[in-house]
Amino acid sequence: MKNAIACLVIATLMSCNKKDNELIDKDVHKTLAIINYYVNGTSGNNANTGTSAAAPLKTIQAALDKTTEGAGATIYVAGGTYKERLIWQHSGASAAEPITLTNYSGGTVILDGVGATNNTQDEMILVLNKSHIRINNIRIANNIRPGAFGIHIHGTGTDVHITSCRIYNIGWTADSTAMPTSGNNANPLILVGSTPAAYTEIYFGSNQVYACNPGYSEAMTLAGNVDNFLIENNIVHHNRNIGIDMNGHYAWTGAPDSVNFVRNGNVKGNVVYNCISPAAVSGGIYVDGGRWINIEGNYSFSNGVGISLGSEMANSTAEGINVRSNVIYNNKEAGLSIGANASGSKVAYSTISNNTLFKNFTNGGWGGEIGLQNTDHVTFSNNIIQSANDIVIIKLLGYTTTNLAMDYDRYYTSSGSAATFDWGTDGFYTTLAAFQTGTGLDAHGTYGNPSFVNNTAAALNLHLASGSACINAGNPGFVPASGELDIDKQARKQNGRVDVGADETAW
């Protein structure tokens, strides 16, 4: 139907003369013109029109109420603290003419939940079934209650951008020592596709989410029927559970299971740290039942797990996940946890390439840099895996790992000689050579110091030092994917051959 309508429009326009076209253009631009509204909590009055900075509205909600469905608008908010819980009333006209909420003239705008209006609403900003919207440079803070939200977007729509916002102190309880159960949840930033029609073209960029207590939820979440997204350049830290989460197959979203999973997106250039749950193992970045997602060029450290790929719902699959060019270090559990643990579930057809893993499993005890559960057709290549102990990879007991491929990885351990591969009932290997012989895996893998610029905790720099054996030592047949870059957003392959690890040098 959409194509038929497009053809009809094209045919109609072709039949018009030049004068008619000029009239059509003028009419379109007049209809879709962006209206500016101004808000000032000190000098404003909701009886004003709000269309000039000299006669602003007093509340943000009054400005949202003045917007029109299908028309562009920009709401400029003067610096100050606003005690409001907002309901987003309308969709914009298009990506070029959205409805935008932003700060005015560089002011600091804080949407504060303490003593806020509309107190029965759990969200600081509630968006239902809206398209072509922008929330930019707004601080959202201090919403503490069971089921609290910072920004909650759900339903269906397209073209939603959340940029340069700071979201903090959102939690299910103010008690930072409280142990949550599955019923204790809060969501600082969440978008849920909850209908048979997907929420599409989602962008979360350059936000900070921190000091939140989400209970059994996450700091930044995409859930349900979501298709086509980009999460980039965010800083997510000091939250009491998972940092960034993309999930699927949870009935609570309301989406049909055939489309109830986040898909076709990129998670790039984010910094995630100190996201640790008191109740469960929490990933800095977590794909739980999502599909066809690239996780590239992120720093993940001091979390529960650095990056986790799984599928928690029974008989479900996380598929087509590419984890590449990430730096993952000093996490409490494994640097990478890969595989599903639910009955009939698995992680499949996924690639782990050109990552740098450094001294994870800071908990101590029996644990390695990588943990494997139920997987099928997972490939490891060109990774640096340097362990704080001698354990590098564990294939956990009770799980099935099929069609596993590994090659051109670089290993190094605390002993400087032993590299332990715990393959469960399939074998136990204490050197790389024994592992290669016993499994046939990582035939071109090497053992030795990768030589970083600085590997001391106080001045850690995990770029490759000049003369590193990892330079130009990756798979000689490696061809970068379209747009694939290294940890510094530089060309992934230089000097004719890819390096091992997240950093690609020009040396």
C-alpha positions as CSV (number, residue, x, y, z in Angstrom):
1,M,0.0,0.0,0.0
2,K,2.8,2.4,0.9
3,N,4.5,1.9,-2.5
4,A,1.2,2.4,-4.3
5,I,0.6,5.7,-2.5
6,A,4.1,6.8,-3.4
7,C,3.6,6.0,-7.1
8,L,0.3,7.9,-7.1
9,V,2.0,11.0,-5.6
10,I,4.8,10.9,-8.1
11,A,2.5,10.5,-11.0
12,T,0.4,13.4,-9.8
13,L,3.4,15.7,-9.3
14,M,4.7,14.8,-12.8
15,S,1.5,16.0,-14.3
16,C,1.7,19.5,-12.6
17,N,3.3,22.4,-14.3
18,K,6.1,24.5,-12.7
19,K,3.8,27.0,-11.2
20,D,1.7,24.2,-9.6
21,N,4.9,22.7,-8.2
22,E,5.8,26.0,-6.6
23,L,2.4,26.3,-5.1
24,I,2.6,22.8,-3.7
25,D,6.0,23.5,-2.2
26,K,4.8,26.6,-0.5
27,D,1.7,24.9,0.9
28,V,3.8,22.0,2.3
29,H,6.3,24.2,4.0
30,K,3.6,26.4,5.4
31,T,1.8,23.3,6.8
32,L,4.9,21.8,8.3
33,A,6.6,24.9,9.7
34,I,8.2,24.4,13.1
35,I,6.7,26.5,15.8
36,N,8.9,27.6,18.7
37,Y,7.6,27.6,22.3
38,Y,9.5,29.0,25.2
39,V,9.3,28.0,28.9
40,N,10.7,29.9,31.9
41,G,9.9,28.6,35.3
42,T,10.7,32.0,36.9
43,S,9.2,34.6,34.6
44,G,6.8,32.6,32.6
45,N,3.0,32.5,32.7
46,N,0.9,29.7,31.2
47,A,-1.6,32.4,30.1
48,N,1.0,33.6,27.6
49,T,1.2,32.3,24.0
50,G,4.7,31.1,24.7
51,T,5.9,31.8,21.2
52,S,8.6,34.2,22.2
53,A,11.3,34.3,24.9
54,A,9.8,37.6,26.1
55,A,6.4,36.0,26.8
56,P,7.2,32.4,27.9
57,L,5.1,29.7,29.4
58,K,5.8,28.7,33.0
59,T,5.7,24.9,32.7
60,I,7.0,22.4,30.3
61,Q,3.7,20.5,30.3
62,A,1.9,23.7,29.1
63,A,4.3,23.8,26.1
64,L,3.8,20.1,25.3
65,D,0.0,20.7,25.5
66,K,0.3,23.4,22.9
67,T,1.9,21.2,20.3
68,T,-0.1,19.9,17.4
69,E,-0.3,16.3,16.1
70,G,1.7,15.9,13.0
71,A,3.4,19.3,13.2
72,G,6.9,20.3,14.0
73,A,7.7,22.2,17.2
74,T,10.7,23.1,19.4
75,I,10.2,23.7,23.1
76,Y,13.0,25.8,24.5
77,V,13.3,25.6,28.3
78,A,15.2,28.2,30.3
79,G,17.6,26.9,32.9
80,G,16.1,26.0,36.2
81,T,14.6,23.1,38.2
82,Y,11.1,22.0,37.1
83,K,9.0,20.0,39.4
84,E,6.9,18.2,36.7
85,R,6.0,14.8,35.5
86,L,5.4,15.1,31.8
87,I,3.1,13.5,29.3
88,W,4.2,13.8,25.7
89,Q,1.1,14.8,23.8
90,H,1.8,14.6,20.1
91,S,4.0,13.2,17.3
92,G,6.1,15.5,15.0
93,A,5.7,15.8,11.3
94,S,8.8,14.1,10.0
95,A,12.5,13.6,10.8
96,A,13.2,17.1,9.5
97,E,10.3,18.6,11.5
98,P,10.0,16.8,14.8
99,I,8.8,17.9,18.2
100,T,11.8,18.7,20.2
101,L,12.3,19.4,23.9
102,T,15.6,21.1,24.7
103,N,17.3,23.6,26.9
104,Y,17.4,27.3,26.0
105,S,20.7,29.2,25.5
106,G,22.9,26.7,27.2
107,G,20.9,26.7,30.5
108,T,20.8,23.7,32.8
109,V,17.3,22.2,32.9
110,I,16.5,19.8,35.7
111,L,13.3,17.8,35.7
112,D,13.1,16.9,39.4
113,G,10.7,14.2,40.8
114,V,10.7,15.5,44.4
115,G,7.4,17.2,44.9
116,A,6.6,17.1,41.2
117,T,3.2,17.6,39.7
118,N,1.1,14.7,38.4
119,N,2.3,12.6,41.3
120,T,0.3,9.5,40.4
121,Q,2.4,9.0,37.2
122,D,5.5,6.9,37.8
123,E,7.4,8.4,34.8
124,M,9.2,11.7,34.7
125,I,8.5,11.7,31.0
126,L,5.9,9.4,29.5
127,V,5.7,8.8,25.7
128,L,3.1,6.5,24.3
129,N,2.9,5.7,20.5
130,K,4.7,8.9,19.4
131,S,7.0,9.4,16.4
132,H,9.5,12.1,15.3
133,I,10.4,13.3,18.8
134,R,13.6,14.6,20.3
135,I,14.6,15.0,23.9
136,N,17.9,16.8,24.2
137,N,20.0,18.2,27.0
138,I,17.5,17.7,29.8
139,R,18.5,16.4,33.2
140,I,16.1,14.0,34.8
141,A,16.6,13.3,38.5
142,N,15.3,12.1,41.8
143,N,12.4,9.8,41.0
144,I,12.4,7.2,43.8
145,R,9.4,4.9,44.1
146,P,8.5,1.3,43.2
147,G,8.2,1.1,39.4
148,A,9.9,4.5,38.9
149,F,10.9,5.6,35.4
150,G,13.1,8.4,34.1
151,I,12.0,8.4,30.4
152,H,9.5,5.7,29.4
153,I,8.6,5.3,25.8
154,H,6.4,2.5,24.7
155,G,3.9,1.3,22.0
156,T,4.8,1.8,18.4
157,G,6.2,4.7,16.3
158,T,9.4,5.8,14.6
159,D,12.2,8.3,14.7
160,V,12.9,8.8,18.5
161,H,16.1,10.5,19.6
162,I,17.3,10.9,23.2
163,T,20.5,12.9,23.2
164,S,22.9,14.6,25.7
165,C,20.6,14.0,28.6
166,R,21.7,13.2,32.2
167,I,19.5,10.7,34.1
168,Y,20.4,10.1,37.7
169,N,19.0,9.0,41.0
170,I,16.1,7.0,39.5
171,G,15.4,4.0,41.7
172,W,12.9,1.5,43.2
173,T,14.1,2.5,46.7
174,A,16.4,5.1,48.2
175,D,18.1,2.4,50.3
176,S,21.3,1.7,48.4
177,T,21.9,-1.5,50.5
178,A,18.5,-3.0,49.9
179,M,18.5,-6.5,48.2
180,P,15.9,-6.5,45.3
181,T,13.7,-9.3,44.2
182,S,12.2,-9.8,40.8
183,G,9.3,-7.5,41.7
184,N,11.5,-4.5,42.5
185,N,12.2,-2.5,39.3
186,A,12.9,1.0,38.1
187,N,13.9,2.1,34.6
188,P,16.0,5.3,34.1
189,L,15.7,5.1,30.3
190,I,13.6,2.5,28.5
191,L,11.9,2.1,25.1
192,V,9.5,-0.8,24.7
193,G,8.0,-1.9,21.4
194,S,4.7,-3.3,22.7
195,T,2.5,-3.9,19.6
196,P,2.7,-6.0,16.4
197,A,4.1,-2.9,14.6
198,A,7.7,-2.2,15.6
199,Y,9.2,0.9,17.2
200,T,11.8,1.9,14.6
201,E,14.7,4.3,14.0
202,I,15.7,4.7,17.7
203,Y,18.8,6.8,18.7
204,F,20.2,7.1,22.2
205,G,23.4,9.2,21.9
206,S,25.8,11.1,24.2
207,N,23.6,10.6,27.3
208,Q,24.8,9.9,30.9
209,V,22.9,7.5,33.1
210,Y,24.3,7.1,36.6
211,A,23.7,6.6,40.3
212,C,20.5,4.7,39.6
213,N,19.0,1.8,41.5
214,P,17.0,-0.2,38.9
215,G,16.5,-3.4,41.0
216,Y,15.9,-6.2,38.5
217,S,15.8,-3.8,35.6
218,E,18.6,-2.0,33.8
219,A,19.9,1.6,33.3
220,M,19.4,1.9,29.6
221,T,17.0,-0.5,27.9
222,L,15.4,-1.5,24.6
223,A,12.8,-4.2,24.9
224,G,10.2,-6.0,22.7
225,N,9.4,-5.2,19.1
226,V,12.2,-2.7,18.3
227,D,13.8,-2.6,14.9
228,N,16.7,-0.4,13.7
229,F,18.5,1.4,16.5
230,L,21.8,3.1,17.4
231,I,23.1,3.4,20.9
232,E,26.4,5.4,20.8
233,N,28.7,7.5,22.9
234,N,26.8,7.2,26.1
235,I,28.4,7.0,29.6
236,V,26.6,4.6,31.9
237,H,28.1,4.1,35.3
238,H,27.5,3.4,39.0
239,N,24.1,1.7,38.5
240,R,23.0,-1.2,40.7
241,N,22.4,-3.6,37.8
242,I,23.0,-4.0,34.0
243,G,24.2,-1.0,32.1
244,I,22.9,-1.3,28.5
245,D,20.4,-4.0,27.7
246,M,18.6,-5.2,24.5
247,N,16.2,-8.0,25.1
248,G,13.5,-10.2,23.6
249,H,10.8,-12.8,24.2
250,Y,9.4,-11.3,27.4
251,A,5.6,-11.6,27.6
252,W,5.3,-8.4,29.7
253,T,6.1,-6.3,26.6
254,G,2.8,-7.3,25.0
255,A,4.4,-7.8,21.5
256,P,3.7,-11.0,19.6
257,D,6.6,-13.4,20.1
258,S,7.4,-13.6,16.4
259,V,8.6,-10.0,16.6
260,N,9.2,-9.6,20.3
261,F,12.9,-9.0,20.2
262,V,15.3,-6.1,19.7
263,R,17.1,-6.3,16.3
264,N,19.1,-4.6,13.6
265,G,21.1,-2.2,15.6
266,N,24.5,-0.9,16.7
267,V,26.0,-0.3,20.2
268,K,29.1,1.8,19.6
269,G,31.5,4.0,21.4
270,N,29.9,3.7,24.8
271,V,31.7,3.7,28.2
272,V,30.1,1.5,30.8
273,Y,31.5,0.9,34.3
274,N,30.6,0.1,37.8
275,C,27.2,-1.4,36.9
276,I,26.9,-4.1,39.5
277,S,23.8,-5.8,40.9
278,P,23.7,-7.0,44.5
279,A,21.4,-9.8,43.5
280,A,22.7,-11.3,40.2
281,V,25.6,-11.2,37.7
282,S,25.1,-8.0,35.8
283,G,26.6,-7.2,32.4
284,G,27.9,-3.9,31.4
285,I,26.4,-4.5,28.0
286,Y,23.9,-7.3,27.6
287,V,22.1,-8.8,24.6
288,D,19.3,-11.1,25.9
289,G,17.5,-12.7,23.1
290,G,18.2,-9.9,20.6
291,R,19.3,-10.4,17.0
292,W,21.6,-8.9,14.4
293,I,23.3,-6.5,16.6
294,N,26.9,-5.1,16.4
295,I,28.6,-4.2,19.7
296,E,31.7,-2.3,18.6
297,G,34.3,0.0,20.1
298,N,33.0,0.2,23.6
299,Y,34.9,0.3,26.9
300,S,33.4,-2.0,29.6
301,F,35.1,-2.3,32.9
302,S,34.4,-2.8,36.6
303,N,31.0,-4.3,36.0
304,G,29.6,-7.7,36.9
305,V,30.5,-9.1,33.4
306,G,32.0,-7.0,30.7
307,I,29.8,-8.0,27.8
308,S,27.2,-10.7,28.0
309,L,25.3,-12.5,25.2
310,G,22.4,-14.8,26.3
311,S,18.8,-15.6,26.0
312,E,17.0,-16.1,29.3
313,M,13.6,-17.2,28.0
314,A,13.1,-20.9,27.2
315,N,13.3,-22.0,23.6
316,S,14.6,-18.7,22.3
317,T,17.8,-17.6,20.5
318,A,20.1,-14.7,20.4
319,E,21.5,-14.6,16.9
320,G,23.8,-12.7,14.7
321,I,25.6,-10.7,17.4
322,N,29.0,-9.3,16.4
323,V,31.2,-8.3,19.4
324,R,34.2,-6.5,17.9
325,S,37.0,-4.0,18.8
326,N,35.9,-3.6,22.4
327,V,38.2,-3.1,25.5
328,I,37.0,-5.2,28.4
329,Y,38.8,-5.2,31.7
330,N,38.7,-5.5,35.5
331,N,35.2,-6.9,35.6
332,K,34.2,-8.9,38.6
333,E,33.2,-12.0,36.6
334,A,34.2,-13.0,33.1
335,G,35.1,-10.4,30.5
336,L,32.8,-12.1,28.0
337,S,29.9,-14.4,29.0
338,I,28.4,-16.1,25.9
339,G,25.6,-18.6,25.7
340,A,22.1,-19.1,27.0
341,N,21.2,-21.0,30.1
342,A,17.5,-21.5,29.6
343,S,16.1,-24.8,28.4
344,G,16.1,-25.0,24.6
345,S,17.8,-21.6,24.2
346,K,21.2,-20.7,22.7
347,V,23.4,-17.9,21.2
348,A,24.0,-18.7,17.6
349,Y,25.8,-17.5,14.5
350,S,27.7,-14.8,16.3
351,T,31.3,-13.5,16.1
352,I,33.7,-12.3,18.7
353,S,36.6,-10.6,17.0
354,N,39.4,-8.1,17.7
355,N,38.5,-7.5,21.3
356,T,41.0,-6.8,24.1
357,L,40.2,-8.7,27.4
358,F,42.5,-7.8,30.3
359,K,42.5,-9.1,33.9
360,N,38.8,-9.8,34.4
361,F,37.3,-12.1,37.1
362,T,38.5,-9.8,39.8
363,N,36.3,-11.8,42.2
364,G,39.1,-14.4,42.3
365,G,38.6,-18.1,42.6
366,W,37.8,-20.4,39.6
367,G,36.9,-18.3,36.7
368,G,38.3,-17.1,33.4
369,E,38.2,-14.3,30.8
370,I,35.5,-16.1,28.8
371,G,32.6,-18.3,29.9
372,L,30.7,-20.5,27.4
373,Q,27.2,-21.9,27.8
374,N,24.7,-23.1,25.1
375,T,26.1,-21.9,21.8
376,D,26.0,-22.9,18.2
377,H,28.2,-21.5,15.3
378,V,30.1,-18.9,17.4
379,T,33.4,-17.8,16.1
380,F,36.4,-16.2,18.0
381,S,39.2,-14.5,16.1
382,N,41.9,-11.9,16.5
383,N,41.2,-11.4,20.2
384,I,43.8,-10.5,23.0
385,I,42.9,-12.5,26.1
386,Q,45.2,-11.6,29.0
387,S,44.1,-13.2,32.3
388,A,45.0,-12.1,35.9
389,N,45.3,-15.8,36.7
390,D,46.0,-18.7,34.4
391,I,42.4,-19.4,33.4
392,V,41.5,-18.1,30.0
393,I,38.3,-19.9,28.8
394,I,35.8,-22.1,30.6
395,K,33.2,-24.2,28.8
396,L,30.7,-24.5,31.6
397,L,29.5,-27.9,32.6
398,G,25.9,-28.9,31.7
399,Y,25.8,-26.8,28.5
400,T,26.3,-27.6,24.8
401,T,28.8,-25.8,22.6
402,T,28.5,-26.8,19.0
403,N,30.2,-25.7,15.8
404,L,32.7,-23.5,17.7
405,A,35.5,-21.9,15.7
406,M,38.6,-20.1,17.1
407,D,41.7,-18.8,15.4
408,Y,44.4,-16.1,15.6
409,D,43.8,-15.3,19.2
410,R,46.6,-14.1,21.5
411,Y,46.8,-15.4,25.1
412,Y,48.8,-14.4,28.1
413,T,48.4,-15.2,31.8
414,S,49.9,-14.3,35.2
415,S,52.3,-17.2,35.3
416,G,53.8,-16.3,31.9
417,S,53.6,-19.9,30.8
418,A,50.4,-21.8,31.6
419,A,47.1,-21.1,29.8
420,T,44.2,-23.1,31.2
421,F,41.3,-24.1,29.0
422,D,38.6,-25.8,31.1
423,W,36.6,-27.7,28.6
424,G,34.5,-29.5,31.2
425,T,33.8,-33.1,30.3
426,D,35.6,-32.7,27.0
427,G,39.0,-32.0,28.4
428,F,41.2,-29.9,30.6
429,Y,44.3,-28.2,29.0
430,T,47.0,-26.3,30.8
431,T,48.9,-25.0,27.7
432,L,47.8,-23.5,24.4
433,A,49.6,-26.3,22.6
434,A,47.7,-29.0,24.4
435,F,44.4,-27.2,23.7
436,Q,45.2,-26.9,20.0
437,T,46.1,-30.6,19.8
438,G,43.2,-31.8,21.9
439,T,40.5,-29.7,20.2
440,G,41.8,-28.6,16.8
441,L,40.8,-25.0,17.8
442,D,42.8,-21.8,17.5
443,A,45.4,-23.5,15.2
444,H,47.1,-20.1,14.6
445,G,46.6,-18.9,18.2
446,T,49.7,-17.7,20.0
447,Y,50.8,-17.3,23.6
448,G,52.9,-14.4,24.9
449,N,52.9,-10.8,26.3
450,P,50.7,-8.7,24.0
451,S,52.8,-5.6,25.0
452,F,50.4,-2.8,25.8
453,V,51.5,0.9,26.2
454,N,50.9,0.6,29.9
455,N,49.4,-2.3,31.9
456,T,49.7,-0.8,35.4
457,A,46.4,-0.1,37.1
458,A,47.2,3.6,37.9
459,A,48.0,4.4,34.2
460,L,46.3,1.7,32.2
461,N,46.6,2.1,28.5
462,L,45.6,-1.0,26.5
463,H,46.7,0.3,23.1
464,L,49.5,-1.8,21.5
465,A,53.0,-0.7,22.1
466,S,55.5,-0.2,19.3
467,G,56.9,-3.6,18.5
468,S,54.0,-5.6,19.9
469,A,53.7,-9.1,18.5
470,C,50.0,-8.4,17.9
471,I,50.7,-5.9,15.2
472,N,49.8,-7.3,11.8
473,A,49.3,-10.7,13.3
474,G,45.6,-11.3,12.8
475,N,43.9,-13.5,10.3
476,P,45.6,-12.6,6.9
477,G,42.3,-13.2,5.2
478,F,40.4,-10.8,7.4
479,V,38.2,-8.3,5.5
480,P,36.5,-5.6,7.6
481,A,32.8,-5.3,7.5
482,S,31.3,-2.2,6.0
483,G,31.9,0.7,8.5
484,E,33.9,-1.5,10.9
485,L,36.5,0.5,12.9
486,D,38.9,-0.1,15.8
487,I,38.5,1.2,19.4
488,D,39.7,4.6,18.3
489,K,37.3,4.8,15.4
490,Q,40.2,4.4,13.0
491,A,40.4,2.0,10.0
492,R,40.1,-1.6,11.3
493,K,42.8,-2.8,8.9
494,Q,46.0,-1.0,8.2
495,N,49.3,-1.9,6.6
496,G,47.8,-4.8,4.7
497,R,46.9,-7.0,7.7
498,V,44.7,-6.6,10.7
499,D,46.2,-6.4,14.2
500,V,45.1,-8.7,17.1
501,G,43.0,-6.9,19.7
502,A,40.9,-3.8,19.8
503,D,43.6,-1.4,18.7
504,E,44.7,-1.1,15.1
505,T,48.1,0.6,14.9
506,A,49.6,2.6,12.0
507,W,53.2,1.3,12.9
